[in-house]
Amino acid sequence: MAKRRRIRWDRVIIAGAVLIALILLMGSCVHSCSEKDDEPNTSSGSPLEPLSTGKTTGPSGGQNSQSETGTQAAGGSGGSSQTDISTPQGGTANEPTLPADYERSLQPANGVYSGSLVLVNEANPSKLSRQELDLQQVWYASDRPDSLILSYPGYTFLNRTALTQFNRMMSAYYSVTNNAEIMFNYGYLETGKEKSNPESATGLDVQLHLKLKNGSYAFISNTAPYSWIYEHLTSYGYVIRYPAEKAAVTGVKSGGYTAIRYVGLPHAVYMTQNDLCLEEYLDLLKRQYTFGQGMLEFNAGEQLYRVYYVQASGTGDTEVPVPKNLPYEISGNNTDGFIVTVAVG
């Protein structure tokens, strides 16, 4: 008969105690690890990390803590100022996210070819037909001063806004000088037509001559009393289109005659004070003041302006960023983009 083994209850109790201790230890580890996983992740780059503010993501992909600005007062250079045009993060390199006080204005593809800042030259001829230009016959303008002489009364046209400003200038000129010798020789002319210059097709260009009291004709010059025109052009939004010293840039020699070009008041002020022709001014805006990188800020008279460039989409309509609550104008540059001019206050 087999011998029965005696149960050692003391060993059973010890083994049970060890098992219970192991179970309690494992439970404590699981609870500790669970609490650790629930803690916020504070490492760099975490989705919970606060987004930085005051940054602008520009087309180059870089970031600037504040906008690039330039301040130029109408009566001379002014002190520098800073303009906050920062945008929230999230925009792409080509289309930065808009600030809260901006929206997008849809501009048609052919809008690049119209406006007061289009650059028309031999390399970039005008793309608009006569019917697409807002032309007015100079002779029938209701505000035309009687002192203004027209070479070809029935065939002289000019952009409506440019003509209004030109007539205002000539009225002021006559009231100051009592001189009636300035002659409006040519305004709008089709590209390649005799006596035209590259910008005659814009309807923004005026060729000035003189019809002297003795009946002879001459070119206008920066001498009294005609110097008043040169000194006050910018107040009416005009610039000398082909300065002799800029011939290498414009590609046009004046040939003795004076061609003035309407670009709008703020731009005329800045271009004249900084000795820039239209080619140089548009290049400056494109290189340094593309939206998202900075805005050109300056004073013209008592009005503060901000100006910036927006690249056209190249494949259709372009959504141009514009302020929601400030007056603005949009002009194409006749090549690849738009210039936005904002009147700040």
Sequence and secondary structure as in RCSB ss.txt:
>XXXX:A:sequence
MAKRRRIRWDRVIIAGAVLIALILLMGSCVHSCSEKDDEPNTSSGSPLEPLSTGKTTGPSGGQNSQSETGTQAAG
GSGGSSQTDISTPQGGTANEPTLPADYERSLQPANGVYSGSLVLVNEANPSKLSRQELDLQQVWYASDRPDSLIL
SYPGYTFLNRTALTQFNRMMSAYYSVTNNAEIMFNYGYLETGKEKSNPESATGLDVQLHLKLKNGSYAFISNTAP
YSWIYEHLTSYGYVIRYPAEKAAVTGVKSGGYTAIRYVGLPHAVYMTQNDLCLEEYLDLLKRQYTFGQGMLEFNA
GEQLYRVYYVQASGTGDTEVPVPKNLPYEISGNNTDGFIVTVAVG
>XXXX:A:secstr
        HHHHHHHHHHHHHHHHHHHHHHHHHHHHHTS   STT TTS    S EE TTS EESS B   EETT
EE           TT  SSS    TTEEEEEE GGGGG STT   SSSS     GGGS EEEGGG TT  TT EE
SSGGG EEEHHHHHHHHHHHHHHHHHH    EEEEE    TT TT  GGGGGT EEEEEEE TTS EEE  SSTT
THHHHHHGGGGTEEESS GGGHHHHS   TT EEEEE  HHHHHHHHHTT  HHHHHHHHHHH BTTTB EEEEE
TTEEEEEEEEE  SSS EEEEEESSS EEEEE SSSEEEEEEE  
